[in-house]
Amino acid sequence: MDWGHFAQQMASMARDLLAQDSVAATLERITASATGLVGGCDAAGILVLHDGHVESLASTDQLVVDSDELQERLREGPCFDAARSSHGERVFRIADLTVEHQRWPAYAPLAHKLGVGSMMGFLLYTEEQDFGALNLYSREPGTFTATNETAGWLLASHAAVAFSAARTHAQMEQAITTRHTIGEAMGILMGARHLTEEEAFDVLRRYSQQENVKLREVARRICEQGTF
């Protein structure tokens, strides 16, 4: 591999990732970059676990979705394991799925039937109970080498930074929108019920607690319907 050329490509990709305008666009750019930059990578995707439930994000091929669904059904597999915890393996590489694997005895033969020859995966992020891994697939066995793994790890490292930045930006936008919605709902209550600002917020808070509904959802209902 020409590491000098690869470094230039990575620098260009990093700038491109940070220029994306949403989390979804960032994830799609990450997986598209994987198929273009990592030798032998035919398909890529991000597997996310939400309390044990698998979600496939930014998959470049149906093969990725099928593999993720298979791992969820079997409750085993390399991508599933990589995304389960921040304390486990952060990188995995399976050079040849045609060889029986004792670690994933149910997944390996069925994944090979799907068309998976070799795989790599990299822990991408962790947040509370949600974990994610960037997973790369080749339809041919013996494709991914130690060099490919290094390239994939470098890509995943850049991707993790870009993804974190995109998610932080999205959270800030959501927080601003939520604050605006709550303020609007308070204004409606203050006008309809002749309440002070503090009393209006207290009404929202108490209803949220009593009905076990998020405060922003209570505020949204008031803004749309004029009442709870």
LUMKOLGU-577881 format. One record per residue (C-alpha): residue number from 0; x, y, z. Coordinates in steps of 0.1 Angstrom, whole numbers. Example, Ala and Ser with C-alpha at 12.3 -4.5 7.8 and 13.67 -1.06 7.14 Angstrom:
// LUMKOLGU-577881
REC   i     X     Y     Z
REC   0   123   -45    78
REC   1   137   -11    71
// end
This chain:
// LUMKOLGU-577881
REC   i     X     Y     Z
REC   0     0     0     0
REC   1    12    35    -8
REC   2     8    50    27
REC   3    16    85    14
REC   4   -13    85   -10
REC   5   -35    69    16
REC   6   -26    96    41
REC   7   -37   123    15
REC   8   -70   104     9
REC   9   -76   102    47
REC  10   -69   139    51
REC  11   -94   147    23
REC  12  -120   123    38
REC  13  -116   139    73
REC  14  -123   174    59
REC  15  -153   160    40
REC  16  -167   142    70
REC  17  -166   174    91
REC  18  -184   193    63
REC  19  -215   170    64
REC  20  -246   187    76
REC  21  -262   159    96
REC  22  -254   127   116
REC  23  -270   105    89
REC  24  -249   122    61
REC  25  -218   117    82
REC  26  -224    80    87
REC  27  -232    75    50
REC  28  -199    92    41
REC  29  -180    70    66
REC  30  -192    38    51
REC  31  -188    51    15
REC  32  -152    60    24
REC  33  -146    25    37
REC  34  -154     9     4
REC  35  -133    34   -14
REC  36  -102    35     8
REC  37   -98     0    24
REC  38   -85   -26    -1
REC  39  -109   -55    -7
REC  40  -139   -39    11
REC  41  -170   -47    -9
REC  42  -196   -34    16
REC  43  -196   -15    49
REC  44  -221    -5    75
REC  45  -225     6   111
REC  46  -242   -18   136
REC  47  -257    -2   166
REC  48  -270   -19   197
REC  49  -299    -3   217
REC  50  -304   -24   248
REC  51  -296   -55   228
REC  52  -316   -46   197
REC  53  -296   -43   165
REC  54  -300   -14   141
REC  55  -282   -11   108
REC  56  -271    23    98
REC  57  -256    37    65
REC  58  -253     2    50
REC  59  -238     3    15
REC  60  -252   -31     5
REC  61  -280   -55    15
REC  62  -253   -80    25
REC  63  -246   -58    55
REC  64  -282   -56    66
REC  65  -287   -94    62
REC  66  -255  -100    83
REC  67  -267   -77   111
REC  68  -302   -93   112
REC  69  -285  -127   113
REC  70  -264  -117   143
REC  71  -293  -103   161
REC  72  -313  -135   156
REC  73  -285  -157   167
REC  74  -273  -133   194
REC  75  -237  -140   182
REC  76  -213  -127   156
REC  77  -182  -105   154
REC  78  -200   -72   147
REC  79  -225   -80   175
REC  80  -196   -87   199
REC  81  -177   -56   188
REC  82  -207   -34   195
REC  83  -217   -50   228
REC  84  -194   -31   251
REC  85  -166    -6   253
REC  86  -146   -30   274
REC  87  -143   -58   248
REC  88  -122   -60   216
REC  89  -121   -28   197
REC  90  -109   -44   165
REC  91  -116   -78   149
REC  92  -105   -94   116
REC  93  -118  -127   102
REC  94   -96  -136    73
REC  95  -116  -165    60
REC  96  -152  -173    69
REC  97  -150  -206    49
REC  98  -131  -220    78
REC  99  -152  -231   107
REC 100  -150  -207   137
REC 101  -154  -221   172
REC 102  -161  -186   185
REC 103  -192  -181   163
REC 104  -203  -217   153
REC 105  -238  -206   143
REC 106  -230  -174   126
REC 107  -199  -183   105
REC 108  -215  -209    82
REC 109  -247  -189    77
REC 110  -228  -157    70
REC 111  -208  -176    44
REC 112  -240  -186    27
REC 113  -250  -150    26
REC 114  -219  -143     6
REC 115  -195  -131    32
REC 116  -159  -142    26
REC 117  -140  -121    52
REC 118  -148   -94    76
REC 119  -133   -66    98
REC 120  -149   -45   125
REC 121  -140   -15   146
REC 122  -157    -2   178
REC 123  -168    33   167
REC 124  -186    48   197
REC 125  -202    42   230
REC 126  -228    63   248
REC 127  -247    50   279
REC 128  -263    18   267
REC 129  -259    23   230
REC 130  -228     9   213
REC 131  -218    10   176
REC 132  -192    -7   154
REC 133  -180     1   118
REC 134  -180   -32    99
REC 135  -163   -40    66
REC 136  -171   -70    44
REC 137  -155   -87    15
REC 138  -172  -114    -6
REC 139  -139  -132   -11
REC 140  -121  -152    17
REC 141   -85  -142    25
REC 142   -90  -106    14
REC 143   -83   -86    46
REC 144   -47   -86    58
REC 145   -29   -69    86
REC 146   -23   -39    63
REC 147   -61   -37    55
REC 148   -68   -38    92
REC 149   -44    -9    99
REC 150   -61    11    71
REC 151   -95     3    85
REC 152   -85    13   120
REC 153   -72    47   108
REC 154  -104    53    89
REC 155  -125    43   120
REC 156  -104    67   142
REC 157  -112    96   119
REC 158  -148    85   116
REC 159  -152    84   154
REC 160  -141   120   158
REC 161  -163   132   129
REC 162  -193   112   142
REC 163  -188   126   177
REC 164  -187   162   163
REC 165  -218   156   142
REC 166  -237   142   171
REC 167  -227   170   194
REC 168  -239   195   168
REC 169  -272   177   164
REC 170  -277   175   202
REC 171  -271   213   205
REC 172  -296   220   177
REC 173  -322   198   194
REC 174  -316   215   227
REC 175  -321   249   212
REC 176  -353   237   195
REC 177  -366   221   227
REC 178  -359   253   247
REC 179  -378   274   221
REC 180  -408   249   221
REC 181  -410   250   259
REC 182  -409   288   260
REC 183  -437   289   234
REC 184  -458   265   254
REC 185  -452   285   286
REC 186  -464   316   268
REC 187  -496   299   257
REC 188  -503   287   293
REC 189  -495   321   307
REC 190  -520   338   284
REC 191  -547   312   287
REC 192  -545   307   325
REC 193  -532   340   336
REC 194  -501   324   351
REC 195  -466   337   358
REC 196  -436   323   340
REC 197  -427   302   370
REC 198  -462   289   374
REC 199  -465   280   338
REC 200  -432   260   339
REC 201  -444   243   370
REC 202  -476   232   353
REC 203  -455   217   324
REC 204  -432   200   348
REC 205  -459   184   370
REC 206  -479   172   340
REC 207  -447   157   326
REC 208  -440   138   358
REC 209  -476   127   364
REC 210  -481   113   328
REC 211  -445   101   324
REC 212  -441   121   292
REC 213  -409   140   283
REC 214  -412   177   289
REC 215  -404   186   253
REC 216  -433   163   242
REC 217  -457   180   266
REC 218  -446   214   252
REC 219  -450   202   216
REC 220  -486   191   223
REC 221  -495   225   238
REC 222  -479   244   209
REC 223  -498   223   183
REC 224  -531   218   202
REC 225  -533   247   226
REC 226  -537   222   255
REC 227  -524   189   268
// end
